Amino acid sequence: MEQNYSLFKGYRLIFWGIFFTSFNFNFFGIPILPQFIEWFIVYSGIKMLKEVYTSKSLISAVNCGTWIVLFTLVVGFISLFEPNIFKNGTLFTLIWSTGITTMQLILKYYILVGSIELLEVFHKQDVAEKYVKSTGNYIISYILVTVAQIIVLTIPSEVWNAALGIASLILNIWLMILISELKNIFNKEVV
């Protein structure tokens, strides 16, 4: 029972971390939560999952989460002193966007694969099979959107930026739905 509650709490943290990274809440242009704190919430949730079930996928997710938190902390610190660092068309923007998006892809992949492994360990084979399909579709969609975003960074276009922003938001909502379903699976067993 305690394991299920830890899994529920871990998935809840991951859900809210992804929620905050998806919707940037600002107060007069100042972010309510810095990006590294948003990713730290996701990281904390993954650590809770890993404490219940240690797998290579969840260990990789924790390691990748650590790098994302550190990466966003350093870039957030740099942007305090150089606010125009993310101006479109700069080499830094291209490198930053490619790097952080790739790390996010790897992290999300390992969260989903680790979740499939968790489901199998908890004898939820039918749900695990559904997540295998969802994970494949999600990762392919994420890669396509990421490649398109990198291309648009080199050839700026307002229309494409808006379309890809919407596509990224849809992908994040899709991931939040998957995480919420996992959270609910373990919440049912807590009650």
N, C-alpha and C positions, 0 to 999 in steps of 0.2 A: 504494500500500500504506500509506504514511504517513497519507494522508487517511482511509482506512478505520479505521486505529487511533485517530486523533483522534476520529472519529465514535463509535467504540465507547466510548472513554473519556468523551466528552461525554454519551452516553446513560446510561452507568453512573453518572455523577455525578447526572444528573437523576433516575434511578431511586432512588438512595439518599437524595437530598434529599426526594423525595416520600414515601419510606418513613418518614423521620424526622418529616416534618410530619404524617403520618397516624397514627403511633403515638407518643404523647407519653410518652417514657421519663423517669421520675422516680426520684430517689434520696432517699427520705424527704421527698417533697413538693417537692424542688428539681429542676427540669428538668436533665437531663444536657446537652442542647444547647439553648441559647436559640433562640427561634423565628427570629430574624434570621440565625443561623448556618445553620439548616436551609434557609432560603430562599437563603442565599448559596451553598450547595452546588448547588442547582438553577440559580441564576444562572451559576455557573462552568461547568456543563455546557452551558448554552445558548451561552455565549461560545465554547466549544470548537467547537460546531457552526457558529457564525457565522464562525469563522476559516477553516473548510473551504469553506463556501458562504455567501456574503453575499446574503441575500434580504431583501425588505421585511418578511416575516413574522418572520424570525429577529432582525432589527434591532428590530422592535416587541417581540418577546419579551425581548430584552436590556433595552430601556428599561423595560418593565413589571416585569421582575425587579429592576431597580435600585430602582424605587419601592416594591416590596414589601419589599425588604431594609431600605430607609430607614424605611418606615412601621412595620415590626415592631421595628426598633431603637428608634425614638422611643417607641412605646407600651410596649415592654419597660422602657425607662428610667423612664417615668412610673409604671408599675405597681410599681416598686421603692419609690416614695415614697407611693403611694396604692394599696395592695393590693386594696381593695374597688371599684376602678374598673370591674371587669367584672361587677359584681353585676347579675343579670337584672332587666330592667325599666327600667334607666336609659337616658336618651337617648344617652349616650356608647356604651353597649353596642350599641344599635341602629345608630348611625352607624358604629362600628368594624366590626361584623359585616357590614354591608352593603358598606362600603368594601373591606375585605380580601377578602371573597368575590367581589366584582365584579372586583377586580384579579387574583385567582387564576383566575377564569373566562377573563379576557382573556389571561392568560399561558399557560394550558393550551391555549386555542384557537390561539394563535400558535405554540406548540411543535408541536402536531399538524399545522397547516397548513404550517409550515416543514419538517416531516418529510416530508410528502407531496411538497413541492417537491424536497427532497433525493432522495427515492426516484426521482422522475421524471428528475432530472439524472443519477443513477447507473443509468438504464435499467432500473428495476424497476417497470414500468408496472402489472403485475398486482397487486403488493403495494400500490402507490400507490392503485389503485382500491378495494382492501379498506379502506384507511385513510380514504378519503373517506367511505365509509359509516359506519365506526366513529366518525369524528370528528363527523359529524352527529348520530348517536345519542347519543354521549357529551355533547355540548354541550346538546342538548335535555334530557336527563336531569339534567344539572348545573343548568340554569336552573330546572327544576321543583322540584328539591330546595332550591335557594337561595331561591326565592320562598316555599316552605313554611316554611323556617327563619326568614325575616324575619317572616312572619305569626305564627309561634309565639313570637318574641321579644316581640311586642306583647300576646299572649294566652298567658301562661306555662302549660305543660302538661308534666308529667313524662313522660307516655306519649309524646306527640308529640316531645319533645326526644330521648328514647331512640330512637324509630323513625327520626327524621331523622339522628341521630348514626350509626346503623347504615347508613342509606342513603348518607351522606357517605363512610363508610369503604368501602363497596362501590364507590362511584365512584372513590375513590383507588386501590383494588386493581385495578379495571378499567384505570385509567390506567397503573399500574405494569406491568400485563401488556402493554399496548400498547408502552410504552417498552422493556420487556425484550425484546419481539420485535424491535424496531428495533435494539437493542443486539446481539442475536444475529445479525441479518442482516449487520451490519458486522463482527462477530467472526468469522464463517465465512470472510470474505474476507481477514482478517488472517492466518489460519493458513496 
